[in-house]
Amino acid sequence: MRRSAPRQGRGNRMAAVAWTIDGVPDGTQRLLRSYVKDVAQAYGEQLDAILLFGSAVRGEFLPGRSNLNILLFLRSYDVALLKAYTGVHKKWSNDQVVVPLFLTKADLQASALVFPLEYQDIQDCHRLLWGEDPFIGFKVDPRHLAGEVLQSLRGNLVRMRQRLVEGETTEESMLLLLPLSVTAVLPVLRGVQRLLGRPVLSHGEPLVQDLADCFAIDLTGLSEALAIKRGHISPGHKEIPRVMDRYFDGLGRLVDAVERHVGQR
């Protein structure tokens, strides 16, 4: 039977959740509360939960730089239900609210084996904004964590080379690519810490330093990419290619070290 999209303004019997987020500006928190109200209104009883994850929850949110990463749990989904988000996206996309991940509770359970890296990272650090937390009692299957970590690290290196050539290896393209790449690498580094049985660190700089110390390798390039991402440094045209070389070198050494560790298990 075809399911129609929920009516705008339809209520939901589930109570809203009271929350505050340390380190996130009051204006951004007011924005999030308005966003949550709009999503709940758009989906009505088809909505199970709204979760925030990423830098805003890890204490690394940078106003004007960081995105707001959202996970929506629906009772089910089809084209009509996905289309119901269109109006919300048009309203909030300019406020750094990226298109959310759409899941059902059944999806979460069924794919626990497939996405151990992502789900463990979200489970460890998220904030429930509305509804009931689907991660309570959830267990990630870690059997394929090592494979996903290695695939993600190697894949990042391959994509960086490809995108650098697409950007004609200009200094401007390097300044754009380094923050994007290191942002994608950070969750994978936390996955490496889990493989090693080390405490999982939320913040980027101590996370990079911990793995540099653990493997006795130079990860200066990753630290510099983080500093560019945060706006702490802005290398000139002569220096940025050297930063890129150090980034490639450090990430390559890290991949080799993780592969050796996995091979010894």
C-alpha atoms as a printed R data frame, in Angstrom:
    type eleno elety resid chain resno      x      y       z
1   ATOM     1    CA   MET     A     1  0.000  0.000   0.000
2   ATOM     2    CA   ARG     A     2  1.347  3.422  -0.939
3   ATOM     3    CA   ARG     A     3  2.296  5.605   2.015
4   ATOM     4    CA   SER     A     4  1.605  9.302   1.758
5   ATOM     5    CA   ALA     A     5  3.879 11.948   3.215
6   ATOM     6    CA   PRO     A     6  2.906 13.262   6.653
7   ATOM     7    CA   ARG     A     7  0.867 16.424   6.732
8   ATOM     8    CA   GLN     A     8  2.614 19.637   7.626
9   ATOM     9    CA   GLY     A     9  1.778 20.627  11.167
10  ATOM    10    CA   ARG     A    10  0.736 17.148  12.237
11  ATOM    11    CA   GLY     A    11  1.546 16.532  15.886
12  ATOM    12    CA   ASN     A    12  3.571 13.746  17.412
13  ATOM    13    CA   ARG     A    13  2.730 12.227  20.753
14  ATOM    14    CA   MET     A    14  6.381 11.762  21.731
15  ATOM    15    CA   ALA     A    15  7.640 14.452  24.098
16  ATOM    16    CA   ALA     A    16 10.472 16.767  23.149
17  ATOM    17    CA   VAL     A    17 13.853 16.320  24.878
18  ATOM    18    CA   ALA     A    18 15.437 19.027  27.027
19  ATOM    19    CA   TRP     A    19 19.087 19.551  26.096
20  ATOM    20    CA   THR     A    20 22.020 21.964  26.063
21  ATOM    21    CA   ILE     A    21 25.344 21.434  24.290
22  ATOM    22    CA   ASP     A    22 28.550 22.653  25.911
23  ATOM    23    CA   GLY     A    23 30.812 24.618  23.603
24  ATOM    24    CA   VAL     A    24 28.100 25.443  21.055
25  ATOM    25    CA   PRO     A    25 27.057 29.130  20.916
26  ATOM    26    CA   ASP     A    26 23.619 30.006  22.265
27  ATOM    27    CA   GLY     A    27 22.552 31.257  18.834
28  ATOM    28    CA   THR     A    28 23.406 27.915  17.249
29  ATOM    29    CA   GLN     A    29 21.489 26.064  19.966
30  ATOM    30    CA   ARG     A    30 18.432 28.249  19.348
31  ATOM    31    CA   LEU     A    31 18.796 27.479  15.646
32  ATOM    32    CA   LEU     A    32 18.890 23.753  16.390
33  ATOM    33    CA   ARG     A    33 15.757 23.952  18.534
34  ATOM    34    CA   SER     A    34 13.892 25.678  15.706
35  ATOM    35    CA   TYR     A    35 15.210 23.079  13.257
36  ATOM    36    CA   VAL     A    36 14.045 20.219  15.486
37  ATOM    37    CA   LYS     A    37 10.584 21.770  15.719
38  ATOM    38    CA   ASP     A    38 10.379 22.006  11.916
39  ATOM    39    CA   VAL     A    39 11.466 18.385  11.421
40  ATOM    40    CA   ALA     A    40  9.000 17.105  14.021
41  ATOM    41    CA   GLN     A    41  6.241 19.106  12.343
42  ATOM    42    CA   ALA     A    42  7.184 17.809   8.880
43  ATOM    43    CA   TYR     A    43  7.224 14.127   9.856
44  ATOM    44    CA   GLY     A    44  4.664 13.819  12.634
45  ATOM    45    CA   GLU     A    45  4.245 10.265  13.841
46  ATOM    46    CA   GLN     A    46  6.669  8.920  11.224
47  ATOM    47    CA   LEU     A    47  9.571 10.384  13.230
48  ATOM    48    CA   ASP     A    48 11.332  8.305  15.901
49  ATOM    49    CA   ALA     A    49 14.387 10.359  16.806
50  ATOM    50    CA   ILE     A    50 16.658 13.272  15.883
51  ATOM    51    CA   LEU     A    51 20.340 12.965  16.822
52  ATOM    52    CA   LEU     A    52 23.234 15.403  16.528
53  ATOM    53    CA   PHE     A    53 26.756 14.045  16.018
54  ATOM    54    CA   GLY     A    54 30.140 15.297  14.878
55  ATOM    55    CA   SER     A    55 32.161 18.331  15.958
56  ATOM    56    CA   ALA     A    56 29.245 20.074  17.699
57  ATOM    57    CA   VAL     A    57 29.032 17.210  20.201
58  ATOM    58    CA   ARG     A    58 32.779 16.603  20.485
59  ATOM    59    CA   GLY     A    59 33.510 20.125  21.668
60  ATOM    60    CA   GLU     A    60 35.239 21.122  18.424
61  ATOM    61    CA   PHE     A    61 32.484 23.210  16.837
62  ATOM    62    CA   LEU     A    62 33.795 26.240  14.956
63  ATOM    63    CA   PRO     A    63 31.093 28.852  14.259
64  ATOM    64    CA   GLY     A    64 31.058 29.719  10.583
65  ATOM    65    CA   ARG     A    65 33.236 26.714   9.726
66  ATOM    66    CA   SER     A    66 31.695 23.550  11.191
67  ATOM    67    CA   ASN     A    67 28.595 21.826   9.863
68  ATOM    68    CA   LEU     A    68 25.746 20.497  11.987
69  ATOM    69    CA   ASN     A    69 25.511 16.758  11.349
70  ATOM    70    CA   ILE     A    70 22.076 15.229  11.879
71  ATOM    71    CA   LEU     A    71 20.779 11.664  11.985
72  ATOM    72    CA   LEU     A    72 17.023 11.186  11.497
73  ATOM    73    CA   PHE     A    73 15.317  7.951  12.491
74  ATOM    74    CA   LEU     A    74 11.989  7.424  10.718
75  ATOM    75    CA   ARG     A    75  9.415  4.657  11.184
76  ATOM    76    CA   SER     A    76  9.847  3.875   7.471
77  ATOM    77    CA   TYR     A    77 10.741  5.750   4.309
78  ATOM    78    CA   ASP     A    78  9.755  6.022   0.694
79  ATOM    79    CA   VAL     A    79 10.053  8.783  -1.872
80  ATOM    80    CA   ALA     A    80  7.088 10.678  -0.417
81  ATOM    81    CA   LEU     A    81  8.601 10.680   3.073
82  ATOM    82    CA   LEU     A    82 12.012 11.739   1.810
83  ATOM    83    CA   LYS     A    83 10.374 14.501  -0.209
84  ATOM    84    CA   ALA     A    84  8.779 15.785   2.994
85  ATOM    85    CA   TYR     A    85 12.254 16.993   4.013
86  ATOM    86    CA   THR     A    86 12.581 19.294   0.976
87  ATOM    87    CA   GLY     A    87 11.032 22.308   2.658
88  ATOM    88    CA   VAL     A    88 13.172 21.815   5.779
89  ATOM    89    CA   HIS     A    89 16.319 21.619   3.663
90  ATOM    90    CA   LYS     A    90 15.489 24.782   1.742
91  ATOM    91    CA   LYS     A    91 14.984 26.645   5.007
92  ATOM    92    CA   TRP     A    92 18.054 25.423   6.890
93  ATOM    93    CA   SER     A    93 20.740 24.541   4.324
94  ATOM    94    CA   ASN     A    94 22.274 28.014   4.552
95  ATOM    95    CA   ASP     A    95 22.736 27.605   8.317
96  ATOM    96    CA   GLN     A    96 25.286 24.795   8.009
97  ATOM    97    CA   VAL     A    97 22.688 22.087   8.636
98  ATOM    98    CA   VAL     A    98 23.726 19.434   6.137
99  ATOM    99    CA   VAL     A    99 21.265 16.932   4.675
100 ATOM   100    CA   PRO     A   100 20.819 14.323   7.416
101 ATOM   101    CA   LEU     A   101 21.385 10.607   7.327
102 ATOM   102    CA   PHE     A   102 18.005  8.844   7.139
103 ATOM   103    CA   LEU     A   103 17.692  5.523   8.951
104 ATOM   104    CA   THR     A   104 15.134  3.299  10.602
105 ATOM   105    CA   LYS     A   105 15.831  1.380  13.800
106 ATOM   106    CA   ALA     A   106 15.784 -1.797  11.715
107 ATOM   107    CA   ASP     A   107 18.498 -0.312   9.435
108 ATOM   108    CA   LEU     A   108 20.698  0.343  12.440
109 ATOM   109    CA   GLN     A   109 20.489 -3.229  13.677
110 ATOM   110    CA   ALA     A   110 20.823 -4.797  10.228
111 ATOM   111    CA   SER     A   111 23.940 -2.852   9.245
112 ATOM   112    CA   ALA     A   112 25.854 -2.987  12.544
113 ATOM   113    CA   LEU     A   113 28.291 -5.453  10.965
114 ATOM   114    CA   VAL     A   114 28.754 -3.367   7.807
115 ATOM   115    CA   PHE     A   115 29.473  0.070   9.328
116 ATOM   116    CA   PRO     A   116 31.289 -0.603  12.631
117 ATOM   117    CA   LEU     A   117 33.532  2.456  12.266
118 ATOM   118    CA   GLU     A   118 30.758  4.997  11.700
119 ATOM   119    CA   TYR     A   119 28.218  3.534  14.121
120 ATOM   120    CA   GLN     A   120 30.711  3.138  16.969
121 ATOM   121    CA   ASP     A   121 31.847  6.724  16.497
122 ATOM   122    CA   ILE     A   122 28.290  8.042  16.581
123 ATOM   123    CA   GLN     A   123 27.275  5.808  19.478
124 ATOM   124    CA   ASP     A   124 30.206  7.009  21.564
125 ATOM   125    CA   CYS     A   125 29.507 10.693  20.995
126 ATOM   126    CA   HIS     A   126 26.074 12.017  20.028
127 ATOM   127    CA   ARG     A   127 23.302 14.119  21.504
128 ATOM   128    CA   LEU     A   128 19.641 13.191  21.404
129 ATOM   129    CA   LEU     A   129 17.643 16.236  20.295
130 ATOM   130    CA   TRP     A   130 14.206 14.642  20.019
131 ATOM   131    CA   GLY     A   131 12.525 11.284  20.612
132 ATOM   132    CA   GLU     A   132 14.013  8.082  22.031
133 ATOM   133    CA   ASP     A   133 17.692  7.234  21.633
134 ATOM   134    CA   PRO     A   134 18.038  4.199  19.308
135 ATOM   135    CA   PHE     A   135 21.633  3.656  20.433
136 ATOM   136    CA   ILE     A   136 20.621  2.673  23.967
137 ATOM   137    CA   GLY     A   137 21.361 -1.045  24.202
138 ATOM   138    CA   PHE     A   138 22.789 -1.089  20.667
139 ATOM   139    CA   LYS     A   139 25.937 -3.153  20.133
140 ATOM   140    CA   VAL     A   140 28.348 -2.647  17.256
141 ATOM   141    CA   ASP     A   141 29.782 -5.810  15.728
142 ATOM   142    CA   PRO     A   142 33.564 -5.137  15.576
143 ATOM   143    CA   ARG     A   143 34.576 -8.099  13.403
144 ATOM   144    CA   HIS     A   144 35.088 -5.957  10.304
145 ATOM   145    CA   LEU     A   145 36.433 -2.828  12.034
146 ATOM   146    CA   ALA     A   146 40.036 -3.413  10.940
147 ATOM   147    CA   GLY     A   147 39.023 -3.857   7.314
148 ATOM   148    CA   GLU     A   148 36.909 -0.713   7.297
149 ATOM   149    CA   VAL     A   149 39.658  1.322   8.980
150 ATOM   150    CA   LEU     A   150 42.257  0.235   6.402
151 ATOM   151    CA   GLN     A   151 39.860  0.754   3.506
152 ATOM   152    CA   SER     A   152 39.026  4.258   4.724
153 ATOM   153    CA   LEU     A   153 42.664  5.268   5.197
154 ATOM   154    CA   ARG     A   154 43.786  3.910   1.828
155 ATOM   155    CA   GLY     A   155 40.701  5.333   0.153
156 ATOM   156    CA   ASN     A   156 41.407  8.779   1.548
157 ATOM   157    CA   LEU     A   157 44.908  8.735   0.088
158 ATOM   158    CA   VAL     A   158 43.648  7.648  -3.342
159 ATOM   159    CA   ARG     A   159 40.889 10.279  -3.390
160 ATOM   160    CA   MET     A   160 43.268 13.020  -2.283
161 ATOM   161    CA   ARG     A   161 45.603 12.330  -5.205
162 ATOM   162    CA   GLN     A   162 42.683 12.259  -7.623
163 ATOM   163    CA   ARG     A   163 41.148 15.480  -6.342
164 ATOM   164    CA   LEU     A   164 44.486 17.249  -6.265
165 ATOM   165    CA   VAL     A   165 44.936 16.533  -9.975
166 ATOM   166    CA   GLU     A   166 41.324 17.580 -10.628
167 ATOM   167    CA   GLY     A   167 42.192 20.873  -8.935
168 ATOM   168    CA   GLU     A   168 45.224 21.221 -11.244
169 ATOM   169    CA   THR     A   169 47.515 20.921  -8.184
170 ATOM   170    CA   THR     A   170 47.089 24.611  -7.449
171 ATOM   171    CA   GLU     A   171 47.874 26.041  -4.034
172 ATOM   172    CA   GLU     A   172 44.231 27.070  -3.691
173 ATOM   173    CA   SER     A   173 43.062 23.492  -4.244
174 ATOM   174    CA   MET     A   174 45.493 22.261  -1.584
175 ATOM   175    CA   LEU     A   175 44.115 24.742   0.952
176 ATOM   176    CA   LEU     A   176 40.633 23.388   0.257
177 ATOM   177    CA   LEU     A   177 41.539 19.696   0.164
178 ATOM   178    CA   LEU     A   178 43.628 19.446   3.334
179 ATOM   179    CA   PRO     A   179 40.835 20.450   5.769
180 ATOM   180    CA   LEU     A   180 38.331 18.239   3.933
181 ATOM   181    CA   SER     A   181 40.636 15.245   4.036
182 ATOM   182    CA   VAL     A   182 41.661 15.547   7.680
183 ATOM   183    CA   THR     A   183 38.015 15.970   8.681
184 ATOM   184    CA   ALA     A   184 37.233 12.628   7.025
185 ATOM   185    CA   VAL     A   185 40.315 11.000   8.571
186 ATOM   186    CA   LEU     A   186 39.608 11.875  12.221
187 ATOM   187    CA   PRO     A   187 36.824  9.287  12.755
188 ATOM   188    CA   VAL     A   188 39.116  6.684  11.184
189 ATOM   189    CA   LEU     A   189 41.885  7.600  13.621
190 ATOM   190    CA   ARG     A   190 39.485  6.959  16.481
191 ATOM   191    CA   GLY     A   191 38.847  3.583  14.864
192 ATOM   192    CA   VAL     A   192 42.611  2.964  14.936
193 ATOM   193    CA   GLN     A   193 42.635  3.719  18.656
194 ATOM   194    CA   ARG     A   194 39.865  1.156  19.152
195 ATOM   195    CA   LEU     A   195 41.894 -1.445  17.246
196 ATOM   196    CA   LEU     A   196 44.868 -0.704  19.492
197 ATOM   197    CA   GLY     A   197 42.784 -0.859  22.663
198 ATOM   198    CA   ARG     A   198 43.762  2.706  23.527
199 ATOM   199    CA   PRO     A   199 41.477  5.344  25.093
200 ATOM   200    CA   VAL     A   200 39.466  6.989  22.319
201 ATOM   201    CA   LEU     A   201 40.121 10.737  22.201
202 ATOM   202    CA   SER     A   202 37.517 13.186  20.932
203 ATOM   203    CA   HIS     A   203 39.681 16.171  20.010
204 ATOM   204    CA   GLY     A   204 41.770 16.144  16.866
205 ATOM   205    CA   GLU     A   205 45.163 17.425  18.045
206 ATOM   206    CA   PRO     A   206 45.669 14.990  20.965
207 ATOM   207    CA   LEU     A   207 44.255 12.193  18.811
208 ATOM   208    CA   VAL     A   208 46.878 12.751  16.098
209 ATOM   209    CA   GLN     A   209 49.647 13.110  18.691
210 ATOM   210    CA   ASP     A   210 48.611  9.915  20.460
211 ATOM   211    CA   LEU     A   211 48.952  7.859  17.262
212 ATOM   212    CA   ALA     A   212 52.208  9.595  16.333
213 ATOM   213    CA   ASP     A   213 53.616  8.595  19.736
214 ATOM   214    CA   CYS     A   214 52.148  5.082  19.596
215 ATOM   215    CA   PHE     A   215 53.618  4.229  16.183
216 ATOM   216    CA   ALA     A   216 56.698  6.484  16.504
217 ATOM   217    CA   ILE     A   217 55.942  8.216  13.181
218 ATOM   218    CA   ASP     A   218 55.869 11.839  12.106
219 ATOM   219    CA   LEU     A   219 52.299 13.072  11.610
220 ATOM   220    CA   THR     A   220 53.184 16.763  11.349
221 ATOM   221    CA   GLY     A   221 51.258 17.039   8.072
222 ATOM   222    CA   LEU     A   222 48.022 15.916   9.750
223 ATOM   223    CA   SER     A   223 48.541 18.407  12.582
224 ATOM   224    CA   GLU     A   224 49.124 21.168  10.051
225 ATOM   225    CA   ALA     A   225 45.963 20.206   8.147
226 ATOM   226    CA   LEU     A   226 44.017 20.487  11.418
227 ATOM   227    CA   ALA     A   227 45.533 23.922  12.056
228 ATOM   228    CA   ILE     A   228 44.449 25.043   8.564
229 ATOM   229    CA   LYS     A   229 40.961 23.658   9.196
230 ATOM   230    CA   ARG     A   230 40.671 25.644  12.423
231 ATOM   231    CA   GLY     A   231 42.018 28.831  10.845
232 ATOM   232    CA   HIS     A   232 45.113 28.839  13.070
233 ATOM   233    CA   ILE     A   233 47.564 28.937  10.167
234 ATOM   234    CA   SER     A   234 47.379 29.981   6.520
235 ATOM   235    CA   PRO     A   235 50.462 28.732   4.649
236 ATOM   236    CA   GLY     A   236 51.641 30.810   1.726
237 ATOM   237    CA   HIS     A   237 51.950 29.633  -1.854
238 ATOM   238    CA   LYS     A   238 55.515 28.403  -1.346
239 ATOM   239    CA   GLU     A   239 54.761 26.513   1.884
240 ATOM   240    CA   ILE     A   240 51.431 24.838   1.116
241 ATOM   241    CA   PRO     A   241 52.934 22.267  -1.329
242 ATOM   242    CA   ARG     A   242 55.372 21.257   1.433
243 ATOM   243    CA   VAL     A   243 52.452 20.868   3.839
244 ATOM   244    CA   MET     A   244 50.713 18.669   1.278
245 ATOM   245    CA   ASP     A   245 53.827 16.519   0.896
246 ATOM   246    CA   ARG     A   246 54.072 16.133   4.676
247 ATOM   247    CA   TYR     A   247 50.382 15.213   4.802
248 ATOM   248    CA   PHE     A   248 50.753 12.526   2.134
249 ATOM   249    CA   ASP     A   249 53.884 11.209   3.830
250 ATOM   250    CA   GLY     A   250 52.335 11.068   7.291
251 ATOM   251    CA   LEU     A   251 49.106  9.457   6.147
252 ATOM   252    CA   GLY     A   252 51.042  6.895   4.120
253 ATOM   253    CA   ARG     A   253 53.232  6.016   7.104
254 ATOM   254    CA   LEU     A   254 50.138  5.691   9.281
255 ATOM   255    CA   VAL     A   255 48.480  3.312   6.820
256 ATOM   256    CA   ASP     A   256 51.626  1.158   6.739
257 ATOM   257    CA   ALA     A   257 51.801  1.093  10.545
258 ATOM   258    CA   VAL     A   258 48.139  0.110  10.909
259 ATOM   259    CA   GLU     A   259 48.527 -2.598   8.275
260 ATOM   260    CA   ARG     A   260 51.486 -4.040  10.158
261 ATOM   261    CA   HIS     A   261 49.508 -4.013  13.399
262 ATOM   262    CA   VAL     A   262 46.513 -5.717  11.815
263 ATOM   263    CA   GLY     A   263 48.774 -8.328  10.208
264 ATOM   264    CA   GLN     A   264 50.236 -9.204  13.609
265 ATOM   265    CA   ARG     A   265 46.880 -9.749  15.307
